[in-house]
Amino acid sequence: MQKTVVTTKSVKYMPFWLSFFLFLNGAIWGVYASLQHDIFLLVPNGVGFVFGTMQLILYGIYRNAKPVGLSNGSSVIAADEEEGLASHVPLLS
């Protein structure tokens, strides 16, 4: 999913709430695993926390970026969807 966002310079294929809850779930379970000194919970949830953080950073970078066209000249996002993205109100402001 992250490669698609960087390639197309669009977050159309990466839902914000999925990335946010991946980040939140990894953080909460990571804190719990740290308190319990449980490495078997800490490692996978720490990795989820890192990936969630990376996705939120990518979302912040590419949320208002113009999509890059394909090699045949057509746009990745249809023109009617592009108008909807232009009037997009930021989730966190």
N, C-alpha and C positions, 0 to 999 in steps of 0.2 A: 504494500500500500504506500509506503514512504517513497519508493522508487517512482511510482506513478505520479505522486504529488510533485516531486522534483522535476520529472521529465515533462509533465504537462504544465507546470507552474500554476496548478489549480487544486483546490481542496474539495472539488466536487465529489471525488471518490473516497474521501476520508471524513466521515461524520464526526463533528466536534464532540458530541456527547459520548460516543464510543471511546474516543481518545481520552476524554476527561475522566471517565469512570475506570478505564484501565489504569491511569495514573493514580487515582484515588484508592482503588482496590489494592494496588501494589504498595502504596504508602501505608495504608492502615494495617494490612497483614504483615508488612515489613517491620513496623513498630511493634506489633504483637510478638512476632518471632524474635525480635531483639530482646524484648522484656522476658521472654521465656527461654532465651538462649537456645533456640531451636534452629539449627543450620538448614534442616530440610525444609522448613517453611521460609527461611530468610532468602535462600538463593533464588528459587523461582519467582518469588514475589519481588525481590530486589531487581531482577531482570525485567519483570513487568513494569515496575516503577520507572526504570531507566527508559524503556521503550515508550511508555506513556509520556514521559517528559519530552523525549525526542519528537513525538508526534504533536504535542502541544506547541513546541517551538516551531515546527514546520507549519502548523496551522497559523500561528501568529505571523510568520514570514509571508506565506502565500495566500492568505485569506482575501486580499484585495488585488492580487496580481492578475494581469491579463493573461489568458491562456495562450500557449504556444501552438501554432498551427502544425498540422502533419506535413509529411514530405510531399504529398500530392496537392497541397495548397488549401485543403479544407480545414476548418477549425475543429478543435477537439470538442468544443462545446457549441451547440447550435446557437444561432443568432438570437432566438427568442429566450433561451436560457441565459445568454450573456447579458441581456437587458435586465433580467431579474437579479443577476449578480451585481450589476452596476448600482442598483438601488438597495443593495443589501445593507441592513443596519447591523453594526457589530454587536456580538453577543455580550461582550464585556467592554464597557466603556466608562 
